[in-house]
Structure formats: structure tokens, C-alpha cells
Amino acid sequence: MALPTLEGPQVRLRPPAPADYDLLFGWYNDPEVIAPFDRFTADTYASFREGVESAPDDPASLAPRFVVELREDGRVVGLVGYYRAHPVLTLTDVWYVLGDTTVRGRGLGREAVGLLVDFLFHDQPLERVGATTDVENGPSSRLLEGLGFRKEGTIRAGLFHHARWHDVAVYGVTRSEWAERPRSV
Ligand SMILES: CC(C)(COP(=O)(O)OP(=O)(O)OC[C@H]1O[C@@H](n2cnc3c(N)ncnc32)[C@H](O)[C@@H]1OP(=O)(O)O)[C@@H](O)C(=O)NCCC(=O)NCCS
């Protein structure tokens, strides 16, 4: 199933193309991009490419489903994805990374995730979209809260990275909350 292109005021989300793979794989192998809040798990270039290309047919895939492109100049600055997050419960979680650290803090991450959540509620019969984030990841929590996600709880010691266990905040927004949220972002 081919994903569409999603247009926002500042960014555009579009499916990754082979010409993007070197940049994206570089981000996956750069600890500075995600540290200190998580770690990527790409193995080889071949497995990365295979993951990206098989993602459209795999609801549980953690591979990026869209790149985030700046509308002003077409530069790729990030990537976002979503995945079925539980084998039994109907949980779909989103994730997001601005690999280009120079453009962080300008509202682009929030805009990109907003476009993604809009798309998911439009495209799929979901009643809730979720996200999890290391409790120490302030920018990620603020991004979600600014979009209207509510913190639903904390998983203790849910994520191992950088040599220790980390607590993880669980966020969610329901379809009706999303429909009724103020449209300033
Ligand atoms: C999380 C991430 C995508 C946020 O993207 P961004 O475009 O920089 O964020 P935005 O500019 O949309 O800002 C979102 C909120 O975070 C806040 N924020 C952004 N950078 C911040 C920083 N360095 N420190 C504290 N708060 C920050 C903003 O002030 C804003 O909150 P507010 O509107 O309540 O003031 C980006 O920081 C990133 O790629 N981080 C590394 C990957 C990651 O942690 N992903 C999430 C894994 S769960």
C-alpha cells in the first residue's frame, strides 16, 4: 500500500525514496541524533533498506514510513513512523526524529507529528493514537502535550539504553479529542 504525501505549512511528509537511504541510514548510525533518550537498532544497510521497503505491508514495522521535508527548499530533515504496538490490544504508536539537529526547536517536529496523527485517524479505524517516550525526554513530552496528547501513565524500567533502565511515559489521544482540539498547530 503506497502512502500519500502530506502537506503542512512548513513541512511535507512523503514516503522515503532510495535517494534518501544514505541520509537516513547515517542518522540511524549517529548516536548524537537520538541520544540520550533512546537508541536505534538498524543492523546493516541491506537490512535497513529491506525494512523501509517492506514497511508498507507490515503494520508492526518500526521502519520510517515518511521523511520530513522542509517545504521551503525540499531538504529532508527528519523521519516519522507508526507501528502496531501490541499483539492483542489495538494500539498504534507514532515515533518521530529530526535527524537534522540544526532545525530542532522551530515547531517542525510538532507539525510533522500532527500531520501524521491526522493521517492515521483519516486512514485507519483507530479510536486512539499513542506514543511512548523516555520520561527524561522533555522535548518529546512537550511536543505530544502541545498536540493534545494526554499522559496516561508511566511504565517503570521499560527501556534499556545507555547502560541503564529508563522509565517510559505513555501518551495517547483519542479520535474525539483529536477532532475537537484547537487547530492552532
Ligand atoms: C523530539 C523532537 C522530534 C522534537 O522536535 P522539535 O521540532 O525540536 O520540537 P518542536 O520545536 O516542535 O517543540 C516541541 C516542544 O518541545 C520543546 N523543546 C524543543 N526543543 C527543546 C529542548 N532542547 N529543550 C527543551 N524543550 C524543547 C519546545 O519548546 C516545544 O514545547 P512548547 O511548545 O511547550 O514550548 C526532536 O527534539 C528530536 O528529534 N529529538 C531526538 C529524537 C527523539 O527524542 N524522538 C522522540 C523519541 S520518543
The ligand as an ORCA input file, in Angstrom:
! r2SCAN-3c Opt
* xyz 0 1
  C      11.598     15.306     19.869
  C      11.873     16.149     18.625
  C      11.322     15.446     17.395
  C      11.143     17.495     18.818
  O      11.170     18.186     17.578
  P      11.319     19.764     17.524
  O      10.931     20.228     16.169
  O      12.653     20.166     18.030
  O      10.221     20.203     18.586
  P       9.269     21.442     18.482
  O      10.074     22.630     18.027
  O       8.073     21.044     17.697
  O       8.917     21.676     20.009
  C       8.112     20.814     20.750
  C       8.193     21.226     22.194
  O       9.471     20.833     22.738
  C      10.107     21.958     23.287
  N      11.534     21.805     23.029
  C      12.120     21.692     21.814
  N      13.447     21.547     21.967
  C      13.681     21.599     23.294
  C      14.856     21.486     24.073
  N      16.065     21.287     23.520
  N      14.724     21.523     25.412
  C      13.517     21.683     25.989
  N      12.357     21.788     25.289
  C      12.457     21.748     23.966
  C       9.534     23.148     22.604
  O       9.655     24.310     23.408
  C       8.097     22.717     22.429
  O       7.364     22.836     23.612
  P       6.411     24.104     23.948
  O       5.654     24.425     22.700
  O       5.553     23.569     25.032
  O       7.332     25.192     24.349
  C      13.399     16.442     18.447
  O      13.884     17.076     19.598
  C      14.200     15.187     18.190
  O      14.331     14.743     17.058
  N      14.754     14.598     19.278
  C      15.545     13.378     19.154
  C      14.670     12.203     18.816
  C      13.628     11.929     19.879
  O      13.882     12.088     21.071
  N      12.470     11.490     19.418
  C      11.378     11.122     20.278
  C      11.566      9.716     20.739
  S      10.167      9.215     21.729
*
